């Protein structure tokens, strides 16, 4: 009897080791993820629970997302199905509870990298369910026949306001939406009330100078090809959360033309800034040389004599800043100091070197964001360093 039990135990252990060996082979492939598991804990009044996982192709060949095997309450969106070497992809997992109670869902991503699926997991406990999602901030459009519970990936579109034209209306009515290609604003900037309660911030006034920052963000079509624009939005969140009343933030987007979507907003306008940034969408072709000079005029218009005046260019492309462009830059700046830093998104080697050269000319920093972990603090850390007294 003892020998039989011992044999059964050995067989059990062998099966366990084989099982974990298969799992480990699947999870230690060319795919890298910042995280593969999300625990929501106990949540109430829920219509949908959302988790964003960022995967990176660490291999030397294209990685293909074949399908996603999920439960009936799970729907999957992905920003793309082909990931070139070094690039990233967003996989958004949405759980729609039908009944209160605990849940534990496994998402099996079948890819070209391994015979076994790449595993993502979510779990939690739903205390109560909300009947609809009318108060949700963003809506996602479905592309493809699969609506969850099947074996296909649903293409994810970048999140934005529910009404397609709401971003333009919001910008033109509140923040000076610029007529494309003219450099002129349609409306004047907001006047703020003089008295407010203090804004909680990590940038205390005794240590950090006021900031005047212009974000020049590439929204060309290539930025929608993976998680690039979403990573940029993530990177802006920590800074926006810590804006003070004396800080000024402007946002300029560019593709075939450039548009000012926010002009010199401060900590009292952080929710408006978050809405505008969250609604940015990528499409069209890149044309950025004029945009950088326009951003400089914006920085000079809102110049803070004793502050940190800075432009941060965020792109995945080959943004050219030639000698004649630099000469125009120096002529516009004069004896003032405006720093030009660059944020590189993606894995284009030529673009990386090009953006490094631009940041060197602008006496700024070169920041490469290729993961959610880097994105979460990159912009805030740059502003914190530049504004320190």
N, C-alpha and C positions, 0 to 999 in steps of 0.2 A: 504493500500500500504506500509506504514511504517513497519508494523508488518511482511509483506512478505519479505521485504528487510532485516529486522533484522534476520529473520529465515534463509534466504539464506546466509547472512554473517556468522551466527553461523555455518551453515553446511560447509561453505567454510573453516573457521578456524579449525573446527574439522578435515576435510580432510587433511589440511596442517599439523596439529599436528600428525595425524596418519601416514602420509607419512614420516615425519622426525623421528618419533618414530621407524619406520621400518628401516630407514637408520642407525640411531644411534645404534639400536640393532645389525645390521650387522657389523658396524665399531667398536663396543665396545665388540667384542667377545674375544676369546682367542688369536686372531691374533693381533700382535703389529707391527706397521710400523713406521719407522723414518719419512717418508713422504708419502702422498697418492696423491699428486698433483704436476705437474710440468708445469710451464709456460715458454715457449721458447722465448716469445716476438717476435719481428720482425727479421726474419733471411733471408739471401740471399744465392743464389747458393747452394741449398740443394738437395741432393739425398735421404738421410735418416736422420731422427731425432731419437735419442736413449735416453731412460730414464731407469735407473736402480733403482728398488724399492727393498728394503730388508725387508722381513717379518719374524717375529719370532713367534714361537709357545709358547705362555705363559701358555698353558693349561697343564694338567697332562696326556693326551692321545695323541696318534699319530694324526697328522693333515694331511688330504689328499686333494690335489688340484685336483678337479674333471674335471673342464673345464674352459675355458675363452671365454666369449662372447664379440666379438670385431667387429669393422667396417671393411669394405673391404680394407681400406688402412693401417690397423694395423696388425702386426704380433707379436706373443708372443713367447719368449723363457723362460724356467725355468730350473734351475740347478737340480731340483729334484721334485718329486711329493708327496713324503712322508716325513713329517717333524716330527722328534721325539720331545718330550717335551724339551723346552729350546733351540732347535736348530733353525737355520736360513735358509732361502731360498732366492735365487735371482730371481726376476721376471723382465725380460728385455722387455720393450715395444719399438717396432720399428714402426715409422710412415713413410710411403712412399707416399709423396704427388704426386698427378697426375696433379694438377692445382695450380697456385698461388692463394693466398687468405687466409682468416682466417680459422682456424680449431679448433674444440673442440671435443675431443674424450673421451668416457667413456669406461673403461675396467671393465667388471663384472667378478670377479673371484668367481666361485662357488666352495665351499669347504665343508668339512665334519663338519665344526664348526657351521654353521648356515643355516637356511632355506633361508635366503636372501644372495645375493652375497656380497663379499667384493669389494668395489669400488675404482678404481684408475682412475685418470683423467690427461689428458694432453691437452694443448692448445697452440696456437701461431698464427703467421701470416707468411706465406711463400711469400717472395717477388719475388723470381725467383727460377727455378728448374735446377739442374745440370742433364745432360743427362745420365751419368753413374757414377759408384762409383769406378773408377780405382785408385783413389788416397786414398781410405780408408785404414786405418792401419790394420784392422782385418777383417777376414771373419768368418762367422758362418755356421756350417753345420746343415742342417735340418734333424731331426729324426722324422719320423712319417708322415702321409699323409696330415695333416692340414697345410696350408700355409697362414693362416689368413682369416678373414672374416667368420670364422666358429665358432665352439664351442669346440675346443680341444687345449690343451697346447702343444707347441712344445718344446722338450727337448733342453736345451741350453748347448753347449759345452763351456769350458773356452776359452776366446779369445787368439789367438796366431798369429804368422806370417802366411801369406797365404801359403807359401811353407812349408810342414811339416819338411823338413830337414834344413830350413834356420837358425834356432836357433843354431843348432850344427855347421853349417858352419861358422856362424858369431862368435861363441865363439872360435872355433878352429883357425880361421884366425886372430882374433884380441885380444882375452883375455886369451889365454892359456887354452884351453880345456884339462881337465885332463883325462888321460886314466883311465877308471873305475877300482877301486880297487888297483891302484898302487901309487897314491899320486904324480905322476910325470906329469909335464906340457909338452905339445907337442910343444908349441911356447913360445917365450919370451915376456915380458910385453912391452906395448907401450911406446915409448919415446915422450914426449910432447915438443912442442916449448916453449922457455923460456919466451916470451913476449906476454901478452894478455891484453885485456881491463878488468877492474874490473868486478867481477861477483856479481850481486845484491843478497843480502842474508840477512836473519834475524839473522844470527850468526856473529855479528861484531867481529873483531879480538881483540879488546881491552877487550872484556868481556868473550870470549869463546876460550878455548884451541883447537888446531887442533885435529881432530878425526881420529882414525884408527879403523874402525868398520867392523866386519865380520858378515854377516847375514847367519845363518844356517837355511835353510827353508825346512820343511817337504813337499815333493811332492808325498807322497804315495797316494794310491787310496782313502783313507778316506777323504783326503783334497778336493777331487773333489765332495764329496757327498752333499755339500751345497755351501754356499758362503764363506767358510773358506779361501781358497787360494785367492779369489778375495778381501776379506777384508784385507788380508796381503798386497796385491798389492796397495790397496788404502792407507794403512798406510805408505807405503814407499814413496809415492809421495811427501809429504810435505818436507821430509828430502832431497830427491833427488833434488827438486827445489831449496833448499838452501845450497847445497854443495859448499864449497869454494875450491880453488886450493890446499890448504894445507890439506884438508880432504881426507881421503882414505877410500874407500868402497870396500869390497870384498863380493861376493855372492857364497855360497856353497849350493847345493841342495842334499838331500839324500832321498833314498827309499831303494831298495835292495842293492845299492851301493851309493857312494857319488861322486859328480862332482863339480869342481870349474868352474863356468861360468863367473866369473869376479874376477880379481886379482888386488887389489889396484888401482882402478880407482878413479878419482877426479872430481871436479866441472866442468872441461872442457869436461869430458866424460859423463855428466849427461844424454844426449839424448841416448847414447849407453846403459847406465845403464837402462834407462826407457824401451828401446826396449827389453833388455834381461829379465827384471823383468816382463814386460807385456806378454812375450811369455812363461812364465813358465806354465807347465801343470802337472797335478797330475795323477799318475797311479802306479801300482805295490804295493809291500809290504814294510813295514817300517823296517829299520835296521839302527839305528842311533848311537850306542856307539862309533864306530871308527870315525864317522863323526865329533863328537865333539872334539876329540883329533886332528884330522886333521885341524879343524878350529883354534885350539889353535896354531898349528905350523904356520899357515898362519898369525895369529895375531902377533906372535912373529917375524916372518920374516919381517913384515912391521912395527915393533914397533916404536912408537914415544915417545922418552924419557920424554918429557915435555907435553905429550898430553893425551887424553882419549883413552885408548886401551880397546876394548870391543867386546864381542861376544854376539849376540842376537839370541837365539834359538826360532824359531816359529813352533809350532806343535799343533795338536789336540789329539795326542796320548799319550800312556804311555811310554814316553821316560825315560829309566832307566839310572841312573847315580849312580852306586853302590860305596861302599867304595873303592874298588880296582881301579875304574875309577877316583875317586877323588884323590887317592894317586898318580896315574900317572899324573894327572893334576898338582898337586903341585910340582912334580918332574920336569915337563917340564917348568913350570913358573919360578921356582927358586926365585930370589929376585926381579923379575919384577912384575908389577901389571897389570893383565888383568881381567876385570869384566865380569861376565857371568850373563846375564839377560834372562828371559824367557817370551815368549808371548804365552798365551794359547788361542786357537781357538776352539770353541765348548762348550759342556756342560757335559763332562765326569768328574764326581766328583773325581774319583781316579786320573785321569790325572791332574786335577787342583792341588790336594794336592802334587802330585809327582813333578810337575813343580815348585810349591812354594818351596819345599825342595831343588831342584836343584839351584834355584836362590839364596837361602840363603847360600848354600855352595859356590857359586860363587860370593858372596858379591854384588849381583846385585838386580834388581827389578823383581817382578812378575807382569805381565800385562795381564789382561783378556780382550780380544776384542770380544764382542758379538753383536756389532751393527756398522753400517756405521759411526755414529756420533763419537763413540769412536775411530774407525779406523783412521779417518781423521787426528788426531793429536797425537796419542799414541806414535809412534816411534820418531817423532820429539821432543816431550816433554821429552822423556827419554834421548835422546842425548843432548838436551839443558841443562838438569839438570846435567848430568855427565860431560859435558865439561866446565861448568862454572868455571872461575878462582877463 
